[in-house]
């Protein structure tokens, strides 16, 4: 029998007691950094808005919840904080000391740590794991229900979750799904306390993580203090964290430039702002990195005239992706389809395949085709297509929407902009109360299962377009169980081309970030995804 110890297979006969995460860090993290960490100090980090769902990561689809809530929690497994690219080989244990895939990827056994306490002093056990999974998969006998469950389809393949004893959990799947473990390593997969009402995470946080919540002053800041009973000995290094809510971009840039904040918000330092900061404060540490965040349209296929593929394709062809990247991001983004392009991901379509999709060809030809399609659908100069363009009430979303509206106007589509605050943005989409909109979503992890099931799964609460295709669904299930990487890649590429041709959620670009910190901030390694490296237990301050 093969066990997985921090993601790597090993024979049970030679299995030794699990090495703690702390020891792994000491062995592997610091030689490249050249400095021994020191304890103490506090950091100020920027938030782009107040927490839309409080600390309830399992009810939230946004990093505005995840980033400030991650220090409170732990997962069963997590992506290594020191390795920028997420994959099966970079998964390490957190609440699980080790794990074992059995029955040809149909059974996953977790062996839990026995030295973990919740922030209120109660012991962590297998019951907390089964409670969390029952919430997420909406089991018939679940003791509670989430108000929002954006990643419900991640758990649709789970047949049962059982606690064998207080330190052992067995997850049985309906069919093989090797990628299930990667989804559990996402920052979107924390374990909740069974003795705490799930609804309480909207206003507070009882976790097992390296930091305890001290205060959330709405509209101002979130403050944490060090968890002195944390199960990783010697962690965290910092005494505390304060996340300052600074919504306006100019104010946030000035705060970072002046040193009022030590750490930028992931994904919110585009190239123009990075260039400004680099010029004003040369000592700032700026790291170009992927985000796994995709700008895209949302088109409601349940509302006329967008139930017509000709109209949807016309909208997609109207938008010049490369001009958008140049105008909105000054080169700080890349083109791609549903999966992140290389080198930021491994499943993306190559340039030759993209050229044949709506919106990726010669801009003049694309716009001419868009006008032809609109005319065939009954729209033209005498009867222009009019629509309301919905977007989230954040500055970066408005920038994107303004460009898209100007492009649509050039082919005869008149779109007016309506901005919606974050707390209402996701419920409104889930209710289908829109025609067309601009949005951005994070794909975490870089795996087709996480992306396809969440955003195009027929029963997914985040399939906002309402589009369901039986053949695409069959292909998604087929790629999910395919163990041959090359065969799976071919299936994934076919799925991407089919979805783009249907023009239900046209991808516009994959954003880059120029993550910025002051030089005294150590061990905070930005990843190629903005999701999943905000635990903060390894971060320390030289100051």
BAMAR-114827 format. One record per residue (C-alpha): residue number from 1; residue in one letter; x, y, z. Coordinates in steps of 0.001 Angstrom, whole numbers. Example, Ala and Ser with C-alpha at 12.3 -4.5 7.8 and 13.67 -1.06 7.14 Angstrom:
BAMAR-114827
PT resi resn      c1      c2      c3
PT    1    A   12300   -4500    7800
PT    2    S   13670   -1060    7140
END
This chain:
BAMAR-114827
PT resi resn      c1      c2      c3
PT    1    X       0       0       0
PT    2    X    1280    3469    -851
PT    3    X     903    6342    1546
PT    4    X    1332    9983     688
PT    5    X    3565   11857    3043
PT    6    X    3334   15565    2270
PT    7    X    2215   14690   -1243
PT    8    X    4896   12116   -2094
PT    9    X    4248    8370   -2333
PT   10    X    6003    6106     141
PT   11    X    5762    2447    1101
PT   12    X    3958    1809    4398
PT   13    X    6606    -725    5463
PT   14    X    9166    2038    5494
PT   15    X    6823    4707    6850
PT   16    X    8462    6681    9656
PT   17    X    6681    9052   12051
PT   18    X    5583   12188   10258
PT   19    X    8008   15090   10352
PT   20    X    6322   18293   11419
PT   21    X    5800   21159    9056
PT   22    X    8159   23205   11198
PT   23    X   11025   20782   10617
PT   24    X   10378   20738    6884
PT   25    X   10543   24508    6827
PT   26    X   13821   24558    8738
PT   27    X   15307   22017    6375
PT   28    X   14145   23538    3121
PT   29    X   13189   27157    3329
PT   30    X   16007   29276    4630
PT   31    X   19200   28433    2724
PT   32    X   17947   30381    -286
PT   33    X   16881   33328    1844
PT   34    X   20214   33654    3650
PT   35    X   18798   34891    6963
PT   36    X   17604   33158   10101
PT   37    X   14117   34351   11043
PT   38    X   13420   36190   14243
PT   39    X   10274   36412   16320
PT   40    X    8321   39512   17199
PT   41    X    6949   42522   15431
PT   42    X    3713   43265   13641
PT   43    X    2775   43909   10045
PT   44    X     188   46166    8445
PT   45    X   -1436   44764    5310
PT   46    X   -3848   46448    2933
PT   47    X   -7391   45232    2250
PT   48    X   -9153   46533    -853
PT   49    X  -12593   46393     834
PT   50    X  -14338   45245    3978
PT   51    X  -14861   41493    4335
PT   52    X  -17968   40705    2199
PT   53    X  -18776   37444    4027
PT   54    X  -16843   38085    7213
PT   55    X  -14465   35173    7923
PT   56    X  -16757   32580    6322
PT   57    X  -14363   31381    3618
PT   58    X  -16587   28384    2902
PT   59    X  -19422   30774    2003
PT   60    X  -17292   33124     -54
PT   61    X  -16028   33227   -3643
PT   62    X  -13625   36150   -3185
PT   63    X  -10103   36787   -1971
PT   64    X  -11528   39801    -122
PT   65    X  -12742   37212    2393
PT   66    X  -10007   34608    2035
PT   67    X   -6878   36772    2344
PT   68    X   -7738   38369    5719
PT   69    X   -9354   35162    7062
PT   70    X   -6607   32643    6232
PT   71    X   -4429   33383    9302
PT   72    X   -7304   32186   11511
PT   73    X   -7704   28771    9864
PT   74    X   -5971   25598    8754
PT   75    X   -6716   23103    5999
PT   76    X   -6144   19377    6031
PT   77    X   -3471   20070    3403
PT   78    X   -2102   23264    1858
PT   79    X     188   24299    -965
PT   80    X    3740   24882     249
PT   81    X    4069   28600    1132
PT   82    X    7607   28711    -282
PT   83    X    6780   27259   -3730
PT   84    X    5106   29694   -6147
PT   85    X    3521   27105   -8459
PT   86    X     689   24922   -7184
PT   87    X     646   21228   -8091
PT   88    X     250   17808   -6505
PT   89    X    3982   17860   -5776
PT   90    X    3805   21064   -3712
PT   91    X    1106   19906   -1271
PT   92    X    2124   19700    2393
PT   93    X     215   18635    5498
PT   94    X   -1470   20983    7951
PT   95    X   -4149   19375   10113
PT   96    X   -3369   16084    8366
PT   97    X      47   14629    9208
PT   98    X    -144   12276    6249
PT   99    X   -2649   10810    3813
PT  100    X   -3157    7758    1669
PT  101    X   -4840    7327   -1714
PT  102    X   -6411    3870   -2000
PT  103    X   -8705    1926   -4341
PT  104    X   -7323    3589   -7497
PT  105    X   -8065    7164   -6353
PT  106    X  -11531    6336   -5034
PT  107    X  -10644    6404   -1336
PT  108    X   -8610    9037     510
PT  109    X   -7560    8459    4123
PT  110    X   -6358   11328    6305
PT  111    X   -4328   10781    9489
PT  112    X   -4822   13854   11650
PT  113    X   -2579   15607   14120
PT  114    X   -3363   14901   17765
PT  115    X   -1869   18127   19181
PT  116    X   -4236   20735   17713
PT  117    X   -6580   23016   19652
PT  118    X   -9199   25453   18506
PT  119    X   -8703   29053   19575
PT  120    X  -11209   28546   22408
PT  121    X   -9151   25645   23809
PT  122    X  -11286   22724   22610
PT  123    X   -9428   19857   20879
PT  124    X   -9510   19405   17117
PT  125    X  -10737   15936   16068
PT  126    X  -12039   14007   13086
PT  127    X  -15543   15207   13962
PT  128    X  -14576   18709   12828
PT  129    X  -13511   17333    9449
PT  130    X  -16685   15310    8879
PT  131    X  -18776   18298   10005
PT  132    X  -17049   20589    7468
PT  133    X  -17354   18121    4596
PT  134    X  -21015   17487    5383
PT  135    X  -21635   21237    5215
PT  136    X  -19798   21603    1911
PT  137    X  -21380   18635     152
PT  138    X  -24815   19443    1641
PT  139    X  -25253   15955    3084
PT  140    X  -28891   15095    3942
PT  141    X  -28028   14737    7623
PT  142    X  -25718   17783    7811
PT  143    X  -26287   19574   11145
PT  144    X  -26337   23007    9475
PT  145    X  -26484   24648    6072
PT  146    X  -24297   27287    4484
PT  147    X  -26045   30472    3373
PT  148    X  -23905   30468     220
PT  149    X  -22042   27402   -1058
PT  150    X  -20078   28587   -4105
PT  151    X  -17914   25457   -4438
PT  152    X  -20599   22846   -3789
PT  153    X  -19762   21043   -7037
PT  154    X  -16195   20422   -5828
PT  155    X  -17738   17853   -3478
PT  156    X  -20365   16349   -5786
PT  157    X  -18206   13241   -6275
PT  158    X  -17965   12541   -2523
PT  159    X  -19975    9478   -1536
PT  160    X  -19250    9486    2187
PT  161    X  -16961   10974    4851
PT  162    X  -16420    8887    7980
PT  163    X  -14453    9317   11187
PT  164    X  -12786    5971   11909
PT  165    X  -11420    7332   15176
PT  166    X  -10625   10834   16528
PT  167    X   -7503   11067   14344
PT  168    X   -8556    9247   11157
PT  169    X  -10977   10301    8408
PT  170    X  -11920    8275    5341
PT  171    X  -13309   10027    2260
PT  172    X  -14922    7719    -302
PT  173    X  -15503    8999   -3825
PT  174    X  -18094    7797   -6322
PT  175    X  -15436    7542   -9010
PT  176    X  -11712    8143   -9330
PT  177    X  -10726   11796   -8951
PT  178    X   -7006   12424   -8347
PT  179    X   -7537   16214   -8385
PT  180    X   -9751   16131   -5300
PT  181    X   -6678   16510   -3075
PT  182    X   -5571   19639   -4954
PT  183    X   -8912   21293   -4270
PT  184    X   -8502   20522    -572
PT  185    X   -5117   22304    -675
PT  186    X   -6733   25535   -1876
PT  187    X   -7091   28443     513
PT  188    X  -10810   28062    -169
PT  189    X  -10892   24784    1832
PT  190    X  -10520   25543    5568
PT  191    X  -11803   23232    8293
PT  192    X  -14545   24660   10505
PT  193    X  -15110   23854   14185
PT  194    X  -18012   21450   14728
PT  195    X  -18874   23063   18070
PT  196    X  -19225   26545   16578
PT  197    X  -22266   27557   14467
PT  198    X  -21234   27916   10823
PT  199    X  -23096   31236   10666
PT  200    X  -20836   32669   13394
PT  201    X  -17921   32832   10943
PT  202    X  -19678   35721    9217
PT  203    X  -18910   37927   12216
PT  204    X  -16030   36223   14067
PT  205    X  -13525   33407   13825
PT  206    X  -12696   30401   15988
PT  207    X  -10012   28532   14084
PT  208    X   -6906   26457   14659
PT  209    X   -4631   28817   12724
PT  210    X   -1433   30659   13683
PT  211    X   -3276   33861   14608
PT  212    X   -6315   34597   16776
PT  213    X   -8824   37270   15882
PT  214    X   -8544   40242   18246
PT  215    X  -10922   42712   16600
PT  216    X  -12777   43379   13382
PT  217    X  -13730   47029   13276
PT  218    X  -15965   47158   10231
PT  219    X  -14882   49614    7592
PT  220    X  -11515   50159    9301
PT  221    X   -9384   47084   10061
PT  222    X   -9055   43434   11029
PT  223    X   -6529   42718   13782
PT  224    X   -4951   39411   14856
PT  225    X   -2663   38392   17706
PT  226    X    -257   35461   17821
PT  227    X   -1717   32067   18725
PT  228    X     720   30999   21434
PT  229    X    -767   27469   21446
PT  230    X    -249   26904   17721
PT  231    X     601   23297   16915
PT  232    X    3668   24194   14809
PT  233    X    6243   24971   17474
PT  234    X    7956   28319   17096
PT  235    X    5282   29634   14750
PT  236    X    4056   32132   13961
PT  237    X    7031   34455   14115
PT  238    X    4996   37667   14172
PT  239    X    3198   38932   17275
PT  240    X     316   40302   15262
PT  241    X   -1243   41371   11976
PT  242    X   -3428   44328   11124
PT  243    X   -5309   44453    7813
PT  244    X   -6208   48060    6990
PT  245    X   -9252   48584    4786
PT  246    X   -8256   51086    2089
PT  247    X  -10622   50966    -861
PT  248    X   -9425   53877   -2996
PT  249    X   -6439   52911   -5151
PT  250    X   -4635   56227   -4939
PT  251    X   -4903   56255   -1164
PT  252    X   -3699   52646    -993
PT  253    X    -714   53410   -3224
PT  254    X     195   56416   -1094
PT  255    X    -107   54333    2086
PT  256    X    2257   51691     709
PT  257    X    4660   54302    -595
PT  258    X    4760   56062    2790
PT  259    X    5196   52810    4739
PT  260    X    1818   53015    6479
PT  261    X    1208   49539    5115
PT  262    X    3959   46954    4745
PT  263    X    2225   44589    2298
PT  264    X      73   45221    -767
PT  265    X   -3168   43354   -1422
PT  266    X   -2536   40354   -3747
PT  267    X   -3635   41038   -7309
PT  268    X   -4150   44761   -6742
PT  269    X    -787   46143   -7907
PT  270    X   -1025   46349  -11700
PT  271    X    1955   47295  -13810
PT  272    X    1249   51080  -13957
PT  273    X    1075   51341  -10154
PT  274    X    4153   49129   -9769
PT  275    X    6088   51402  -12128
PT  276    X    5008   54401  -10056
PT  277    X    6076   52757   -6805
PT  278    X    9390   51576   -8227
PT  279    X   10240   55112   -9286
PT  280    X    9138   56730   -6022
PT  281    X   10589   54156   -3595
PT  282    X   13334   52078   -5267
PT  283    X   13885   49929   -2171
PT  284    X   10419   48363   -2361
PT  285    X   10449   44659   -3302
PT  286    X    8248   44160   -6378
PT  287    X    7694   40652   -7720
PT  288    X    5961   40073  -11087
PT  289    X    3789   36994  -10697
PT  290    X     681   35333  -12092
PT  291    X   -2607   35679  -10260
PT  292    X   -4803   32840  -11588
PT  293    X   -7373   35614  -11969
PT  294    X   -9232   35779  -15257
PT  295    X  -11165   38772  -16595
PT  296    X  -14248   37585  -18434
PT  297    X  -17785   38380  -19483
PT  298    X  -20833   36800  -17904
PT  299    X  -23692   36322  -20357
PT  300    X  -27075   35157  -19128
PT  301    X  -28224   32519  -21624
PT  302    X  -31643   32449  -19978
PT  303    X  -32483   35993  -21079
PT  304    X  -33200   37090  -24646
PT  305    X  -31467   38042  -26830
PT  306    X  -28475   36394  -25156
PT  307    X  -30067   32981  -25463
PT  308    X  -28912   33229  -29084
PT  309    X  -25421   31924  -29736
PT  310    X  -25101   34418  -32617
PT  311    X  -25598   37345  -30242
PT  312    X  -23211   35900  -27668
PT  313    X  -20570   35213  -30308
PT  314    X  -20970   38763  -31640
PT  315    X  -20302   40148  -28163
PT  316    X  -17194   38005  -27816
PT  317    X  -15855   38917  -31261
PT  318    X  -16370   42632  -30585
PT  319    X  -13704   42782  -27885
PT  320    X  -10050   43093  -28864
PT  321    X   -8252   41200  -26065
PT  322    X   -4784   42471  -26908
PT  323    X   -5942   46078  -27068
PT  324    X   -7587   45595  -23665
PT  325    X   -4305   44345  -22187
PT  326    X   -2434   47313  -23632
PT  327    X   -4987   49960  -22638
PT  328    X   -6176   48765  -19211
PT  329    X   -3074   46955  -17919
PT  330    X    -256   48478  -19998
PT  331    X     950   44977  -20833
PT  332    X     394   43513  -17367
PT  333    X   -1834   40636  -18498
PT  334    X   -1771   37790  -21034
PT  335    X   -4302   36254  -23400
PT  336    X   -5701   32803  -22730
PT  337    X   -8866   30733  -22648
PT  338    X  -10478   28926  -19709
PT  339    X   -7235   27550  -18230
PT  340    X   -4170   29668  -17424
PT  341    X   -1601   29839  -20240
PT  342    X    2019   28824  -19759
PT  343    X    4166   29619  -17835
PT  344    X    1454   30550  -15316
PT  345    X    -430   27268  -15728
PT  346    X     -74   23925  -17494
PT  347    X   -3520   23353  -19097
PT  348    X   -3930   26442  -21280
PT  349    X   -4434   26518  -25048
PT  350    X   -1497   27405  -27274
PT  351    X   -1504   30561  -29408
PT  352    X   -2427   28687  -32588
PT  353    X   -5587   27297  -31011
PT  354    X   -6547   30683  -29567
PT  355    X   -6371   32373  -32974
PT  356    X   -9281   30277  -34205
PT  357    X  -11604   31224  -31323
PT  358    X  -14086   34146  -31301
PT  359    X  -12351   37374  -30332
PT  360    X   -8744   36271  -30827
PT  361    X   -8258   36920  -34547
PT  362    X   -7528   40121  -36456
PT  363    X   -9497   42869  -34652
PT  364    X  -10941   44360  -37830
PT  365    X  -12103   40986  -39102
PT  366    X  -13537   40080  -35712
PT  367    X  -15617   43255  -35497
PT  368    X  -16890   42787  -39048
PT  369    X  -18010   39251  -38149
PT  370    X  -19666   40626  -35007
PT  371    X  -21744   43099  -37064
PT  372    X  -22749   40341  -39472
PT  373    X  -23869   38073  -36626
PT  374    X  -25878   40884  -35034
PT  375    X  -27578   41595  -38363
PT  376    X  -28478   37913  -38720
PT  377    X  -30016   38104  -35231
PT  378    X  -32118   41123  -36243
PT  379    X  -30015   43980  -34880
PT  380    X  -28417   46871  -36747
PT  381    X  -28252   50701  -37007
PT  382    X  -32032   51013  -37141
PT  383    X  -32508   48585  -34246
PT  384    X  -29416   48566  -32028
PT  385    X  -28985   45969  -29321
PT  386    X  -29313   47686  -25944
PT  387    X  -28179   46059  -22701
PT  388    X  -27248   46824  -19118
PT  389    X  -23632   45991  -18287
PT  390    X  -23316   44824  -14690
PT  391    X  -20072   44838  -12712
PT  392    X  -18748   44811   -9166
PT  393    X  -18337   48153   -7414
PT  394    X  -14539   48208   -7357
PT  395    X  -12288   50554   -9382
PT  396    X  -10519   47798  -11334
PT  397    X  -13866   46313  -12395
PT  398    X  -15020   49725  -13610
PT  399    X  -11849   50131  -15697
PT  400    X  -12463   46789  -17380
PT  401    X  -16164   47519  -17961
PT  402    X  -15475   50915  -19524
PT  403    X  -13180   49349  -22111
PT  404    X  -15666   46569  -22901
PT  405    X  -18530   49061  -23322
PT  406    X  -16459   51133  -25766
PT  407    X  -15655   48004  -27798
PT  408    X  -19302   46912  -27923
PT  409    X  -20332   50358  -29122
PT  410    X  -18069   49973  -32147
PT  411    X  -20172   47069  -33415
PT  412    X  -23525   48666  -32615
PT  413    X  -24229   47391  -29101
PT  414    X  -25295   50094  -26663
PT  415    X  -24438   49087  -23103
PT  416    X  -24988   51132  -19947
PT  417    X  -22935   50459  -16818
PT  418    X  -24389   49488  -13417
PT  419    X  -22060   48861  -10471
PT  420    X  -23049   46594   -7577
PT  421    X  -21443   46457   -4116
PT  422    X  -19581   43257   -3245
PT  423    X  -22037   41956    -651
PT  424    X  -24771   41857   -3328
PT  425    X  -22650   41025   -6356
PT  426    X  -22542   37235   -5996
PT  427    X  -26140   36710   -4787
PT  428    X  -27400   38846   -7675
PT  429    X  -25500   36734  -10205
PT  430    X  -26681   33515   -8572
PT  431    X  -30289   34676   -8926
PT  432    X  -29714   35404  -12623
PT  433    X  -30731   39052  -12278
PT  434    X  -28580   40366  -15118
PT  435    X  -28213   40333  -18889
PT  436    X  -24491   40744  -19376
PT  437    X  -21617   41765  -17169
PT  438    X  -17892   41963  -16661
PT  439    X  -16348   39932  -13876
PT  440    X  -13100   38432  -12713
PT  441    X  -12672   35121  -10974
PT  442    X   -9805   33211   -9504
PT  443    X   -9094   29677  -10677
PT  444    X   -7715   27880   -7637
PT  445    X   -6002   25499   -7935
PT  446    X   -4706   25359  -11514
PT  447    X   -6645   22209  -12235
PT  448    X   -9526   21611  -14662
PT  449    X  -11758   20030  -12007
PT  450    X  -11708   23147   -9832
PT  451    X  -12467   25379  -12814
PT  452    X  -14981   23387  -14854
PT  453    X  -17138   22023  -12035
PT  454    X  -17365   25391  -10297
PT  455    X  -18090   27609  -13304
PT  456    X  -19720   25425  -15991
PT  457    X  -21127   22493  -14011
PT  458    X  -24838   22261  -14802
PT  459    X  -25866   22277  -11142
PT  460    X  -23176   24602   -9828
PT  461    X  -24407   27718   -7995
PT  462    X  -21605   29632   -9763
PT  463    X  -22718   28693  -13282
PT  464    X  -24178   32172  -13548
PT  465    X  -24713   31940  -17310
PT  466    X  -27184   29089  -16823
PT  467    X  -25579   27191  -19703
PT  468    X  -25705   23393  -19621
PT  469    X  -24388   21142  -22379
PT  470    X  -24585   17360  -21987
PT  471    X  -21576   16644  -24196
PT  472    X  -19381   19160  -22353
PT  473    X  -20543   17651  -19060
PT  474    X  -19582   14172  -20281
PT  475    X  -16132   15400  -21321
PT  476    X  -15593   17143  -17966
PT  477    X  -16337   13913  -16090
PT  478    X  -14105   11974  -18491
PT  479    X  -11068   14243  -18025
PT  480    X  -11569   14229  -14247
PT  481    X  -10879   10483  -13998
PT  482    X   -8206   10272  -16714
PT  483    X   -4864    9261  -15195
PT  484    X   -2833    9684  -18389
PT  485    X   -1697   13334  -18350
PT  486    X   -1422   13661  -22131
PT  487    X   -4884   12219  -22714
PT  488    X   -6306   14462  -20019
PT  489    X   -4651   17530  -21547
PT  490    X   -6230   16749  -24938
PT  491    X   -9662   16457  -23333
PT  492    X   -9178   19691  -21378
PT  493    X   -8194   21579  -24519
PT  494    X  -11242   20268  -26375
PT  495    X  -13507   21376  -23523
PT  496    X  -12016   24875  -23545
PT  497    X  -12588   25281  -27273
PT  498    X  -16193   24102  -26985
PT  499    X  -16964   26515  -24157
PT  500    X  -15356   29465  -25927
PT  501    X  -17302   28656  -29100
PT  502    X  -20533   28705  -27067
PT  503    X  -19542   32201  -25837
PT  504    X  -21254   31885  -22459
PT  505    X  -18349   33198  -20373
PT  506    X  -15856   34639  -22846
PT  507    X  -12377   34990  -21365
PT  508    X  -10759   38389  -21915
PT  509    X   -7335   38046  -20260
PT  510    X   -5349   36521  -17405
PT  511    X   -4099   39236  -15093
PT  512    X    -566   39569  -13743
PT  513    X     335   41117  -10418
PT  514    X    3380   43085   -9335
PT  515    X    3210   42118   -5691
PT  516    X    4860   44724   -3487
PT  517    X    6239   44606      60
PT  518    X    8710   46594    2074
PT  519    X   12141   44914    2333
PT  520    X   11805   44152    6050
PT  521    X    8981   41695    5235
PT  522    X   10530   38234    4981
PT  523    X    9286   34799    3890
PT  524    X    6151   36119    2185
PT  525    X    6544   34421   -1195
PT  526    X    3908   35421   -3794
PT  527    X    2462   32487   -5720
PT  528    X    1280   32155   -9305
PT  529    X   -2194   32161   -7769
PT  530    X   -3296   34829   -5310
PT  531    X   -5301   32176   -3432
PT  532    X   -3753   29970    -809
PT  533    X    -569   31597     544
PT  534    X   -2028   33923    3167
PT  535    X   -1524   31729    6255
PT  536    X    1304   34045    7447
PT  537    X    2821   31543    9898
PT  538    X    6255   31645    8211
PT  539    X    6385   35413    7696
PT  540    X    8687   37509    9854
PT  541    X    9846   41092   10077
PT  542    X   13452   42216   10044
PT  543    X   12495   45561   11534
END
